[in-house]
């Protein structure tokens, strides 16, 4: 499959997913939504497997890495600040919606930091180690 | 600021190749070839060697450190 055909197939799969999920949401059919996502993932996997053209190369990985770093640098501080604001503004009102949201945000920020830290140490060990 | 320039565009024109054909030969996307030709992206050493090998030139004949 050429890159042009891959782009058409990807567009069709996205259209199929958008249509099916919107029908599933409007009819409140969870099974339809889950099966549509499953079928979409399988179709995407099959399409990617049959593409002969290069889809990901070093420049795309480079761009993805930089984008991921910027996303991390923005997301974590924003989540941390929001969680502090939500928790401290509702100190006498523990258990309220905003207080709980603050706790959730802080856990998401911590989870992000943990994943980043693990990934960073993994790659540092992989590339920075003096072991051969 | 130091910059790495290249003459891929000239070498490619000499061979009468398109960016897509070169991209296919060195296993990258056409976007990467475009970015390298415009000096917007500095390729890895491996890709630089692959490009030089493809044109049967020395790496310093294709890439220049200014």
N, CA and C atoms of all chains as a GROMACS GRO file, in nm:
protein
  594
    1UNK      N    1   0.085  -0.121   0.000
    1UNK     CA    2   0.000   0.000   0.000
    1UNK      C    3   0.088   0.125   0.000
    2UNK      N    4   0.055   0.219  -0.085
    2UNK     CA    5   0.135   0.342  -0.092
    2UNK      C    6   0.092   0.438   0.021
    3UNK      N    7   0.172   0.542   0.041
    3UNK     CA    8   0.142   0.638   0.148
    3UNK      C    9   0.010   0.711   0.121
    4UNK      N   10  -0.017   0.734  -0.009
    4UNK     CA   11  -0.141   0.804  -0.047
    4UNK      C   12  -0.263   0.719  -0.010
    5UNK      N   13  -0.255   0.588  -0.042
    5UNK     CA   14  -0.364   0.497  -0.008
    5UNK      C   15  -0.378   0.483   0.143
    6UNK      N   16  -0.265   0.487   0.214
    6UNK     CA   17  -0.268   0.479   0.360
    6UNK      C   18  -0.344   0.598   0.418
    7UNK      N   19  -0.318   0.717   0.363
    7UNK     CA   20  -0.386   0.837   0.412
    7UNK      C   21  -0.537   0.828   0.390
    8UNK      N   22  -0.578   0.772   0.273
    8UNK     CA   23  -0.720   0.756   0.243
    8UNK      C   24  -0.782   0.655   0.342
    9UNK      N   25  -0.712   0.542   0.364
    9UNK     CA   26  -0.762   0.438   0.455
    9UNK      C   27  -0.775   0.493   0.597
   10UNK      N   28  -0.677   0.571   0.639
   10UNK     CA   29  -0.679   0.631   0.773
   10UNK      C   30  -0.797   0.725   0.789
   11UNK      N   31  -0.823   0.802   0.682
   11UNK     CA   32  -0.937   0.895   0.684
   11UNK      C   33  -1.070   0.820   0.694
   12UNK      N   34  -1.080   0.711   0.618
   12UNK     CA   35  -1.202   0.630   0.620
   12UNK      C   36  -1.224   0.567   0.757
   13UNK      N   37  -1.118   0.517   0.818
   13UNK     CA   38  -1.129   0.455   0.951
   13UNK      C   39  -1.171   0.561   1.053
   14UNK      N   40  -1.112   0.680   1.045
   14UNK     CA   41  -1.148   0.789   1.136
   14UNK      C   42  -1.295   0.826   1.119
   15UNK      N   43  -1.340   0.833   0.994
   15UNK     CA   44  -1.480   0.865   0.965
   15UNK      C   45  -1.573   0.757   1.022
   16UNK      N   46  -1.535   0.631   1.002
   16UNK     CA   47  -1.613   0.518   1.055
   16UNK      C   48  -1.622   0.527   1.208
   17UNK      N   49  -1.508   0.554   1.271
   17UNK     CA   50  -1.504   0.564   1.418
   17UNK      C   51  -1.591   0.679   1.469
   18UNK      N   52  -1.577   0.795   1.406
   18UNK     CA   53  -1.653   0.913   1.447
   18UNK      C   54  -1.803   0.888   1.434
   19UNK      N   55  -1.843   0.828   1.322
   19UNK     CA   56  -1.986   0.799   1.299
   19UNK      C   57  -2.038   0.700   1.403
   20UNK      N   58  -1.968   0.589   1.418
   20UNK     CA   59  -2.015   0.483   1.507
   20UNK      C   60  -2.018   0.528   1.653
   21UNK      N   61  -1.913   0.596   1.696
   21UNK     CA   62  -1.908   0.641   1.836
   21UNK      C   63  -2.017   0.746   1.861
   22UNK      N   64  -2.040   0.836   1.765
   22UNK     CA   65  -2.147   0.936   1.786
   22UNK      C   66  -2.284   0.870   1.791
   23UNK      N   67  -2.306   0.765   1.709
   23UNK     CA   68  -2.434   0.691   1.716
   23UNK      C   69  -2.443   0.620   1.852
   24UNK      N   70  -2.332   0.560   1.894
   24UNK     CA   71  -2.331   0.488   2.023
   24UNK      C   72  -2.360   0.581   2.140
   25UNK      N   73  -2.304   0.702   2.134
   25UNK     CA   74  -2.327   0.799   2.242
   25UNK      C   75  -2.472   0.845   2.242
   26UNK      N   76  -2.525   0.875   2.122
   26UNK     CA   77  -2.665   0.924   2.116
   26UNK      C   78  -2.766   0.816   2.154
   27UNK      N   79  -2.731   0.689   2.128
   27UNK     CA   80  -2.824   0.580   2.166
   27UNK      C   81  -2.787   0.518   2.301
   28UNK      N   82  -2.684   0.574   2.366
   28UNK     CA   83  -2.632   0.527   2.495
   28UNK      C   84  -2.598   0.378   2.490
   29UNK      N   85  -2.534   0.338   2.383
   29UNK     CA   86  -2.496   0.197   2.365
   29UNK      C   87  -2.345   0.183   2.385
   30UNK      N   88  -2.307   0.140   2.505
   30UNK     CA   89  -2.165   0.130   2.540
   30UNK      C   90  -2.096   0.020   2.458
   31UNK      N   91  -2.169  -0.090   2.439
   31UNK     CA   92  -2.112  -0.205   2.366
   31UNK      C   93  -2.074  -0.166   2.222
   32UNK      N   94  -2.161  -0.088   2.159
   32UNK     CA   95  -2.135  -0.043   2.022
   32UNK      C   96  -2.008   0.043   2.017
   33UNK      N   97  -1.997   0.136   2.116
   33UNK     CA   98  -1.880   0.225   2.120
   33UNK      C   99  -1.752   0.145   2.140
   34UNK      N  100  -1.755   0.051   2.236
   34UNK     CA  101  -1.635  -0.029   2.265
   34UNK      C  102  -1.597  -0.115   2.144
   35UNK      N  103  -1.699  -0.180   2.082
   35UNK     CA  104  -1.668  -0.266   1.966
   35UNK      C  105  -1.619  -0.183   1.847
   36UNK      N  106  -1.675  -0.062   1.830
   36UNK     CA  107  -1.631   0.025   1.720
   36UNK      C  108  -1.485   0.065   1.739
   37UNK      N  109  -1.448   0.098   1.862
   37UNK     CA  110  -1.308   0.136   1.890
   37UNK      C  111  -1.216   0.016   1.866
   38UNK      N  112  -1.262  -0.101   1.911
   38UNK     CA  113  -1.184  -0.224   1.890
   38UNK      C  114  -1.163  -0.253   1.742
   39UNK      N  115  -1.272  -0.243   1.665
   39UNK     CA  116  -1.262  -0.269   1.520
   39UNK      C  117  -1.170  -0.166   1.454
   40UNK      N  118  -1.186  -0.039   1.496
   40UNK     CA  119  -1.102   0.069   1.443
   40UNK      C  120  -0.954   0.043   1.468
   41UNK      N  121  -0.922  -0.003   1.590
   41UNK     CA  122  -0.781  -0.032   1.625
   41UNK      C  123  -0.727  -0.147   1.540
   42UNK      N  124  -0.810  -0.251   1.523
   42UNK     CA  125  -0.766  -0.367   1.442
   42UNK      C  126  -0.744  -0.324   1.296
   43UNK      N  127  -0.840  -0.246   1.243
   43UNK     CA  128  -0.828  -0.200   1.104
   43UNK      C  129  -0.702  -0.116   1.085
   44UNK      N  130  -0.676  -0.026   1.181
   44UNK     CA  131  -0.559   0.062   1.175
   44UNK      C  132  -0.430  -0.020   1.178
   45UNK      N  133  -0.430  -0.121   1.265
   45UNK     CA  134  -0.313  -0.209   1.276
   45UNK      C  135  -0.287  -0.280   1.142
   46UNK      N  136  -0.397  -0.332   1.082
   46UNK     CA  137  -0.384  -0.404   0.955
   46UNK      C  138  -0.337  -0.312   0.842
   47UNK      N  139  -0.392  -0.191   0.841
   47UNK     CA  140  -0.353  -0.094   0.737
   47UNK      C  141  -0.205  -0.057   0.752
   48UNK      N  142  -0.162  -0.028   0.876
   48UNK     CA  143  -0.022   0.010   0.900
   48UNK      C  144   0.072  -0.104   0.863
   49UNK      N  145   0.027  -0.226   0.885
   49UNK     CA  146   0.111  -0.343   0.856
   49UNK      C  147   0.135  -0.357   0.705
   50UNK      N  148   0.038  -0.312   0.626
   50UNK     CA  149   0.048  -0.330   0.481
   50UNK      C  150   0.110  -0.211   0.408
   51UNK      N  151   0.147  -0.107   0.482
   51UNK     CA  152   0.207   0.010   0.417
   51UNK      C  153   0.354  -0.016   0.391
   52UNK      N  154   0.395   0.005   0.268
   52UNK     CA  155   0.537  -0.017   0.234
   52UNK      C  156   0.619   0.108   0.259
   53UNK      N  157   0.556   0.225   0.248
   53UNK     CA  158   0.628   0.351   0.266
   53UNK      C  159   0.666   0.369   0.413
   54UNK      N  160   0.773   0.448   0.436
   54UNK     CA  161   0.818   0.477   0.573
   54UNK      C  162   0.721   0.576   0.637
   55UNK      N  163   0.665   0.539   0.751
   55UNK     CA  164   0.569   0.628   0.818
   55UNK      C  165   0.637   0.707   0.930
   56UNK      N  166   0.731   0.642   0.999
   56UNK     CA  167   0.800   0.707   1.110
   56UNK      C  168   0.950   0.698   1.085
   57UNK      N  169   1.017   0.812   1.088
   57UNK     CA  170   1.162   0.812   1.072
   57UNK      C  171   1.224   0.897   1.182
   58UNK      N  172   1.356   0.919   1.174
   58UNK     CA  173   1.426   0.988   1.284
   58UNK      C  174   1.376   1.130   1.306
   59UNK      N  175   1.340   1.202   1.198
   59UNK     CA  176   1.293   1.340   1.218
   59UNK      C  177   1.158   1.341   1.289
   60UNK      N  178   1.070   1.249   1.252
   60UNK     CA  179   0.938   1.243   1.315
   60UNK      C  180   0.952   1.206   1.462
   61UNK      N  181   1.046   1.113   1.493
   61UNK     CA  182   1.071   1.075   1.632
   61UNK      C  183   1.128   1.194   1.710
   62UNK      N  184   1.216   1.271   1.643
   62UNK     CA  185   1.275   1.390   1.703
   62UNK      C  186   1.166   1.492   1.739
   63UNK      N  187   1.076   1.516   1.642
   63UNK     CA  188   0.967   1.611   1.662
   63UNK      C  189   0.875   1.562   1.774
   64UNK      N  190   0.845   1.430   1.772
   64UNK     CA  191   0.758   1.373   1.874
   64UNK      C  192   0.820   1.389   2.013
   65UNK      N  193   0.951   1.368   2.022
   65UNK     CA  194   1.022   1.382   2.149
   65UNK      C  195   1.014   1.524   2.203
   66UNK      N  196   1.038   1.622   2.115
   66UNK     CA  197   1.032   1.762   2.156
   66UNK      C  198   0.890   1.800   2.198
   67UNK      N  199   0.792   1.754   2.120
   67UNK     CA  200   0.652   1.784   2.151
   67UNK      C  201   0.613   1.723   2.285
   68UNK      N  202   0.660   1.600   2.310
   68UNK     CA  203   0.628   1.532   2.436
   68UNK      C  204   0.688   1.609   2.554
   69UNK      N  205   0.810   1.659   2.537
   69UNK     CA  206   0.876   1.734   2.645
   69UNK      C  207   0.800   1.864   2.675
   70UNK      N  208   0.758   1.933   2.569
   70UNK     CA  209   0.683   2.058   2.588
   70UNK      C  210   0.548   2.029   2.655
   71UNK      N  211   0.481   1.922   2.609
   71UNK     CA  212   0.352   1.882   2.667
   71UNK      C  213   0.368   1.853   2.816
   72UNK      N  214   0.474   1.778   2.850
   72UNK     CA  215   0.500   1.744   2.989
   72UNK      C  216   0.530   1.870   3.071
   73UNK      N  217   0.614   1.958   3.014
   73UNK     CA  218   0.653   2.080   3.087
   73UNK      C  219   0.534   2.172   3.112
   74UNK      N  220   0.432   2.165   3.028
   74UNK     CA  221   0.314   2.251   3.047
   74UNK      C  222   0.210   2.180   3.135
   75UNK      N  223   0.183   2.053   3.104
   75UNK     CA  224   0.076   1.980   3.172
   75UNK      C  225   0.098   1.965   3.322
   76UNK      N  226   0.218   1.921   3.360
   76UNK     CA  227   0.243   1.892   3.501
   76UNK      C  228   0.231   2.017   3.590
   77UNK      N  229   0.299   2.128   3.558
   77UNK     CA  230   0.282   2.247   3.644
   77UNK      C  231   0.138   2.298   3.647
   78UNK      N  232   0.068   2.295   3.532
   78UNK     CA  233  -0.071   2.343   3.528
   78UNK      C  234  -0.158   2.256   3.619
   79UNK      N  235  -0.142   2.125   3.608
   79UNK     CA  236  -0.221   2.033   3.692
   79UNK      C  237  -0.186   2.054   3.841
   80UNK      N  238  -0.056   2.071   3.870
   80UNK     CA  239  -0.014   2.089   4.009
   80UNK      C  240  -0.072   2.217   4.067
   81UNK      N  241  -0.064   2.327   3.992
   81UNK     CA  242  -0.116   2.456   4.041
   81UNK      C  243  -0.267   2.449   4.058
   82UNK      N  244  -0.336   2.391   3.960
   82UNK     CA  245  -0.482   2.379   3.968
   82UNK      C  246  -0.522   2.294   4.088
   83UNK      N  247  -0.450   2.185   4.110
   83UNK     CA  248  -0.486   2.098   4.223
   83UNK      C  249  -0.468   2.171   4.355
   84UNK      N  250  -0.360   2.252   4.367
   84UNK     CA  251  -0.337   2.330   4.491
   84UNK      C  252  -0.448   2.433   4.510
   85UNK      N  253  -0.483   2.502   4.400
   85UNK     CA  254  -0.590   2.604   4.409
   85UNK      C  255  -0.721   2.538   4.454
   86UNK      N  256  -0.757   2.427   4.389
   86UNK     CA  257  -0.883   2.358   4.422
   86UNK      C  258  -0.883   2.306   4.565
   87UNK      N  259  -0.770   2.255   4.610
   87UNK     CA  260  -0.766   2.197   4.746
   87UNK      C  261  -0.763   2.306   4.853
   88UNK      N  262  -0.677   2.409   4.834
   88UNK     CA  263  -0.664   2.511   4.937
   88UNK      C  264  -0.786   2.604   4.943
   89UNK      N  265  -0.854   2.624   4.829
   89UNK     CA  266  -0.974   2.708   4.832
   89UNK      C  267  -1.094   2.634   4.893
   90UNK      N  268  -1.079   2.504   4.913
   90UNK     CA  269  -1.189   2.426   4.973
   90UNK      C  270  -1.142   2.352   5.099
   91UNK      N  271  -1.051   2.415   5.173
   91UNK     CA  272  -0.994   2.347   5.290
   91UNK      C  273  -1.098   2.311   5.396
   92UNK      N  274  -1.190   2.398   5.419
   92UNK     CA  275  -1.293   2.368   5.520
   92UNK      C  276  -1.407   2.284   5.464
   93UNK      N  277  -1.395   2.254   5.338
   93UNK     CA  278  -1.505   2.184   5.270
   93UNK      C  279  -1.455   2.056   5.202
   94UNK      N  280  -1.377   1.975   5.280
   94UNK     CA  281  -1.321   1.850   5.224
   94UNK      C  282  -1.434   1.757   5.179
   95UNK      N  283  -1.414   1.695   5.069
   95UNK     CA  284  -1.517   1.604   5.017
   95UNK      C  285  -1.604   1.671   4.913
   96UNK      N  286  -1.584   1.803   4.895
   96UNK     CA  287  -1.662   1.872   4.792
   96UNK      C  288  -1.608   1.833   4.653
   97UNK      N  289  -1.686   1.868   4.552
   97UNK     CA  290  -1.651   1.831   4.414
   97UNK      C  291  -1.514   1.888   4.375
   98UNK      N  292  -1.494   2.018   4.403
   98UNK     CA  293  -1.368   2.082   4.363
   98UNK      C  294  -1.249   2.029   4.442
   99UNK      N  295  -1.269   2.000   4.570
   99UNK     CA  296  -1.161   1.946   4.653
   99UNK      C  297  -1.117   1.810   4.596
  100UNK      N  298  -1.217   1.726   4.563
  100UNK     CA  299  -1.185   1.594   4.506
  100UNK      C  300  -1.118   1.606   4.370
  101UNK      N  301  -1.162   1.705   4.292
  101UNK     CA  302  -1.101   1.729   4.162
  101UNK      C  303  -0.953   1.767   4.179
  102UNK      N  304  -0.927   1.849   4.280
  102UNK     CA  305  -0.790   1.888   4.313
  102UNK      C  306  -0.704   1.767   4.346
  103UNK      N  307  -0.761   1.674   4.424
  103UNK     CA  308  -0.687   1.552   4.459
  103UNK      C  309  -0.658   1.469   4.332
  104UNK      N  310  -0.760   1.457   4.248
  104UNK     CA  311  -0.742   1.380   4.122
  104UNK      C  312  -0.633   1.443   4.037
  105UNK      N  313  -0.638   1.577   4.025
  105UNK     CA  314  -0.536   1.647   3.945
  105UNK      C  315  -0.396   1.623   4.001
  106UNK      N  316  -0.384   1.627   4.134
  106UNK     CA  317  -0.251   1.608   4.192
  106UNK      C  318  -0.201   1.466   4.166
  107UNK      N  319  -0.290   1.368   4.171
  107UNK     CA  320  -0.248   1.230   4.142
  107UNK      C  321  -0.208   1.215   3.995
  108UNK      N  322  -0.283   1.281   3.907
  108UNK     CA  323  -0.247   1.274   3.763
  108UNK      C  324  -0.109   1.336   3.741
  109UNK      N  325  -0.085   1.451   3.808
  109UNK     CA  326   0.046   1.517   3.794
  109UNK      C  327   0.156   1.425   3.847
  110UNK      N  328   0.132   1.361   3.962
  110UNK     CA  329   0.231   1.270   4.019
  110UNK      C  330   0.255   1.150   3.928
  111UNK      N  331   0.147   1.099   3.870
  111UNK     CA  332   0.158   0.984   3.779
  111UNK      C  333   0.242   1.022   3.656
  112UNK      N  334   0.216   1.142   3.602
  112UNK     CA  335   0.294   1.192   3.488
  112UNK      C  336   0.441   1.201   3.522
  113UNK      N  337   0.470   1.258   3.642
  113UNK     CA  338   0.608   1.274   3.685
  113UNK      C  339   0.675   1.137   3.702
  114UNK      N  340   0.600   1.041   3.757
  114UNK     CA  341   0.656   0.907   3.778
  114UNK      C  342   0.689   0.842   3.644
  115UNK      N  343   0.596   0.850   3.549
  115UNK     CA  344   0.618   0.789   3.416
  115UNK      C  345   0.738   0.856   3.348
  116UNK      N  346   0.743   0.990   3.355
  116UNK     CA  347   0.854   1.064   3.293
  116UNK      C  348   0.986   1.022   3.356
  117UNK      N  349   0.987   1.014   3.489
  117UNK     CA  350   1.109   0.980   3.561
  117UNK      C  351   1.157   0.839   3.523
  118UNK      N  352   1.064   0.744   3.517
  118UNK     CA  353   1.100   0.605   3.480
  118UNK      C  354   1.155   0.603   3.337
  119UNK      N  355   1.083   0.670   3.246
  119UNK     CA  356   1.126   0.671   3.104
  119UNK      C  357   1.263   0.737   3.092
  120UNK      N  358   1.284   0.849   3.164
  120UNK     CA  359   1.410   0.923   3.157
  120UNK      C  360   1.526   0.835   3.204
  121UNK      N  361   1.504   0.769   3.319
  121UNK     CA  362   1.612   0.685   3.372
  121UNK      C  363   1.639   0.564   3.284
  122UNK      N  364   1.533   0.513   3.222
  122UNK     CA  365   1.549   0.399   3.131
  122UNK      C  366   1.638   0.439   3.012
  123UNK      N  367   1.606   0.553   2.951
  123UNK     CA  368   1.683   0.595   2.834
  123UNK      C  369   1.823   0.643   2.871
  124UNK      N  370   1.835   0.702   2.992
  124UNK     CA  371   1.968   0.746   3.036
  124UNK      C  372   2.058   0.624   3.056
  125UNK      N  373   2.000   0.517   3.111
  125UNK     CA  374   2.073   0.395   3.132
  125UNK      C  375   2.109   0.330   2.997
  126UNK      N  376   2.012   0.339   2.905
  126UNK     CA  377   2.032   0.276   2.774
  126UNK      C  378   2.141   0.346   2.693
  127UNK      N  379   2.136   0.480   2.692
  127UNK     CA  380   2.231   0.555   2.609
  127UNK      C  381   2.350   0.610   2.686
  128UNK      N  382   2.332   0.636   2.817
  128UNK     CA  383   2.437   0.703   2.894
  128UNK      C  384   2.527   0.609   2.972
  129UNK      N  385   2.494   0.481   2.973
  129UNK     CA  386   2.573   0.386   3.050
  129UNK      C  387   2.707   0.361   2.982
  130UNK      N  388   2.815   0.340   3.066
  130UNK     CA  389   2.945   0.312   3.007
  130UNK      C  390   2.964   0.162   2.984
  131UNK      N  391   2.862   0.083   3.020
  131UNK     CA  392   2.870  -0.062   2.994
  131UNK      C  393   2.846  -0.087   2.845
  132UNK      N  394   2.920  -0.183   2.792
  132UNK     CA  395   2.905  -0.211   2.648
  132UNK      C  396   2.798  -0.315   2.623
  133UNK      N  397   2.639   3.142   1.461
  133UNK     CA  398   2.616   3.004   1.502
  133UNK      C  399   2.656   2.907   1.391
  134UNK      N  400   2.726   2.802   1.430
  134UNK     CA  401   2.770   2.702   1.330
  134UNK      C  402   2.650   2.631   1.269
  135UNK      N  403   2.667   2.597   1.144
  135UNK     CA  404   2.556   2.535   1.073
  135UNK      C  405   2.607   2.424   0.981
  136UNK      N  406   2.526   2.322   0.963
  136UNK     CA  407   2.565   2.217   0.869
  136UNK      C  408   2.482   2.234   0.742
  137UNK      N  409   2.553   2.254   0.633
  137UNK     CA  410   2.483   2.270   0.504
  137UNK      C  411   2.509   2.148   0.417
  138UNK      N  412   2.429   2.133   0.316
  138UNK     CA  413   2.448   2.017   0.229
  138UNK      C  414   2.413   2.052   0.084
  139UNK      N  415   2.458   1.964  -0.008
  139UNK     CA  416   2.426   1.987  -0.148
  139UNK      C  417   2.345   1.870  -0.206
  140UNK      N  418   2.256   1.818  -0.123
  140UNK     CA  419   2.172   1.704  -0.164
  140UNK      C  420   2.087   1.741  -0.286
  141UNK      N  421   2.035   1.862  -0.283
  141UNK     CA  422   1.946   1.907  -0.391
  141UNK      C  423   2.019   1.899  -0.526
  142UNK      N  424   2.145   1.944  -0.527
  142UNK     CA  425   2.225   1.943  -0.651
  142UNK      C  426   2.253   1.800  -0.694
  143UNK      N  427   2.296   1.718  -0.597
  143UNK     CA  428   2.329   1.578  -0.629
  143UNK      C  429   2.206   1.503  -0.677
  144UNK      N  430   2.094   1.534  -0.616
  144UNK     CA  431   1.969   1.469  -0.655
  144UNK      C  432   1.929   1.511  -0.798
  145UNK      N  433   1.948   1.639  -0.827
  145UNK     CA  434   1.916   1.691  -0.961
  145UNK      C  435   2.006   1.627  -1.067
  146UNK      N  436   2.134   1.608  -1.028
  146UNK     CA  437   2.228   1.544  -1.122
  146UNK      C  438   2.182   1.402  -1.158
  147UNK      N  439   2.125   1.335  -1.059
  147UNK     CA  440   2.076   1.197  -1.083
  147UNK      C  441   1.936   1.196  -1.142
  148UNK      N  442   1.872   1.312  -1.146
  148UNK     CA  443   1.736   1.323  -1.198
  148UNK      C  444   1.634   1.251  -1.112
  149UNK      N  445   1.656   1.261  -0.981
  149UNK     CA  446   1.566   1.192  -0.887
  149UNK      C  447   1.470   1.288  -0.821
  150UNK      N  448   1.356   1.235  -0.779
  150UNK     CA  449   1.264   1.318  -0.702
  150UNK      C  450   1.296   1.299  -0.552
  151UNK      N  451   1.241   1.389  -0.470
  151UNK     CA  452   1.263   1.379  -0.325
  151UNK      C  453   1.205   1.248  -0.272
  152UNK      N  454   1.092   1.209  -0.330
  152UNK     CA  455   1.026   1.085  -0.288
  152UNK      C  456   1.113   0.962  -0.317
  153UNK      N  457   1.176   0.964  -0.433
  153UNK     CA  458   1.261   0.849  -0.470
  153UNK      C  459   1.382   0.839  -0.376
  154UNK      N  460   1.443   0.955  -0.348
  154UNK     CA  461   1.557   0.955  -0.257
  154UNK      C  462   1.514   0.908  -0.118
  155UNK      N  463   1.399   0.958  -0.073
  155UNK     CA  464   1.347   0.920   0.060
  155UNK      C  465   1.328   0.769   0.068
  156UNK      N  466   1.277   0.712  -0.039
  156UNK     CA  467   1.255   0.567  -0.043
  156UNK      C  468   1.388   0.491  -0.036
  157UNK      N  469   1.488   0.543  -0.106
  157UNK     CA  470   1.619   0.476  -0.109
  157UNK      C  471   1.688   0.477   0.026
  158UNK      N  472   1.672   0.587   0.102
  158UNK     CA  473   1.743   0.596   0.231
  158UNK      C  474   1.650   0.571   0.350
  159UNK      N  475   1.530   0.519   0.322
  159UNK     CA  476   1.433   0.479   0.426
  159UNK      C  477   1.390   0.590   0.521
  160UNK      N  478   1.354   0.704   0.464
  160UNK     CA  479   1.296   0.812   0.546
  160UNK      C  480   1.173   0.866   0.472
  161UNK      N  481   1.104   0.960   0.535
  161UNK     CA  482   0.988   1.020   0.468
  161UNK      C  483   1.034   1.134   0.377
  162UNK      N  484   0.945   1.172   0.286
  162UNK     CA  485   0.978   1.282   0.194
  162UNK      C  486   0.997   1.413   0.272
  163UNK      N  487   0.920   1.426   0.380
  163UNK     CA  488   0.929   1.547   0.463
  163UNK      C  489   1.071   1.564   0.520
  164UNK      N  490   1.132   1.452   0.556
  164UNK     CA  491   1.268   1.459   0.611
  164UNK      C  492   1.367   1.507   0.504
  165UNK      N  493   1.352   1.456   0.382
  165UNK     CA  494   1.441   1.501   0.273
  165UNK      C  495   1.421   1.651   0.248
  166UNK      N  496   1.295   1.694   0.248
  166UNK     CA  497   1.266   1.837   0.226
  166UNK      C  498   1.335   1.921   0.334
  167UNK      N  499   1.319   1.877   0.461
  167UNK     CA  500   1.377   1.952   0.573
  167UNK      C  501   1.530   1.956   0.566
  168UNK      N  502   1.591   1.843   0.526
  168UNK     CA  503   1.738   1.839   0.516
  168UNK      C  504   1.785   1.932   0.403
  169UNK      N  505   1.717   1.925   0.289
  169UNK     CA  506   1.757   2.009   0.175
  169UNK      C  507   1.746   2.158   0.208
  170UNK      N  508   1.647   2.192   0.289
  170UNK     CA  509   1.630   2.333   0.326
  170UNK      C  510   1.716   2.373   0.445
  171UNK      N  511   1.802   2.280   0.490
  171UNK     CA  512   1.888   2.301   0.607
  171UNK      C  513   1.810   2.332   0.734
  172UNK      N  514   1.689   2.280   0.742
  172UNK     CA  515   1.608   2.301   0.862
  172UNK      C  516   1.628   2.188   0.962
  173UNK      N  517   1.674   2.075   0.912
  173UNK     CA  518   1.696   1.959   0.998
  173UNK      C  519   1.832   1.898   0.970
  174UNK      N  520   1.909   1.875   1.076
  174UNK     CA  521   2.041   1.813   1.061
  174UNK      C  522   2.022   1.662   1.083
  175UNK      N  523   2.054   1.582   0.981
  175UNK     CA  524   2.030   1.438   0.996
  175UNK      C  525   2.127   1.372   1.094
  176UNK      N  526   2.089   1.255   1.140
  176UNK     CA  527   2.178   1.179   1.228
  176UNK      C  528   2.299   1.135   1.145
  177UNK      N  529   2.404   1.093   1.215
  177UNK     CA  530   2.526   1.048   1.146
  177UNK      C  531   2.494   0.930   1.055
  178UNK      N  532   2.407   0.841   1.104
  178UNK     CA  533   2.370   0.722   1.026
  178UNK      C  534   2.301   0.761   0.894
  179UNK      N  535   2.206   0.854   0.905
  179UNK     CA  536   2.134   0.896   0.784
  179UNK      C  537   2.226   0.973   0.689
  180UNK      N  538   2.314   1.056   0.748
  180UNK     CA  539   2.410   1.131   0.666
  180UNK      C  540   2.501   1.035   0.588
  181UNK      N  541   2.545   0.928   0.656
  181UNK     CA  542   2.628   0.827   0.588
  181UNK      C  543   2.549   0.756   0.479
  182UNK      N  544   2.423   0.722   0.511
  182UNK     CA  545   2.339   0.653   0.412
  182UNK      C  546   2.320   0.737   0.286
  183UNK      N  547   2.296   0.867   0.307
  183UNK     CA  548   2.277   0.957   0.192
  183UNK      C  549   2.406   0.967   0.111
  184UNK      N  550   2.519   0.983   0.181
  184UNK     CA  551   2.648   0.993   0.112
  184UNK      C  552   2.679   0.864   0.036
  185UNK      N  553   2.652   0.750   0.099
  185UNK     CA  554   2.676   0.620   0.033
  185UNK      C  555   2.589   0.606  -0.091
  186UNK      N  556   2.468   0.653  -0.080
  186UNK     CA  557   2.377   0.643  -0.194
  186UNK      C  558   2.431   0.723  -0.313
  187UNK      N  559   2.483   0.842  -0.285
  187UNK     CA  560   2.538   0.925  -0.393
  187UNK      C  561   2.682   0.887  -0.429
  188UNK      N  562   2.736   0.786  -0.360
  188UNK     CA  563   2.872   0.739  -0.381
  188UNK      C  564   2.973   0.854  -0.363
  189UNK      N  565   2.953   0.930  -0.256
  189UNK     CA  566   3.042   1.044  -0.226
  189UNK      C  567   3.091   1.028  -0.083
  190UNK      N  568   3.195   1.104  -0.048
  190UNK     CA  569   3.239   1.108   0.090
  190UNK      C  570   3.143   1.198   0.168
  191UNK      N  571   3.130   1.174   0.294
  191UNK     CA  572   3.032   1.248   0.374
  191UNK      C  573   3.060   1.400   0.370
  192UNK      N  574   3.191   1.436   0.367
  192UNK     CA  575   3.225   1.578   0.365
  192UNK      C  576   3.199   1.643   0.228
  193UNK      N  577   3.177   1.558   0.127
  193UNK     CA  578   3.143   1.613  -0.005
  193UNK      C  579   2.993   1.644  -0.014
  194UNK      N  580   2.917   1.582   0.074
  194UNK     CA  581   2.772   1.605   0.074
  194UNK      C  582   2.734   1.706   0.182
  195UNK      N  583   2.796   1.691   0.300
  195UNK     CA  584   2.765   1.780   0.412
  195UNK      C  585   2.885   1.868   0.444
  196UNK      N  586   2.855   1.991   0.480
  196UNK     CA  587   2.961   2.088   0.508
  196UNK      C  588   2.932   2.158   0.640
  197UNK      N  589   3.035   2.160   0.726
  197UNK     CA  590   3.020   2.226   0.856
  197UNK      C  591   3.073   2.369   0.847
  198UNK      N  592   2.983   2.464   0.864
  198UNK     CA  593   3.022   2.605   0.847
  198UNK      C  594   3.043   2.673   0.982
   0.00000   0.00000   0.00000
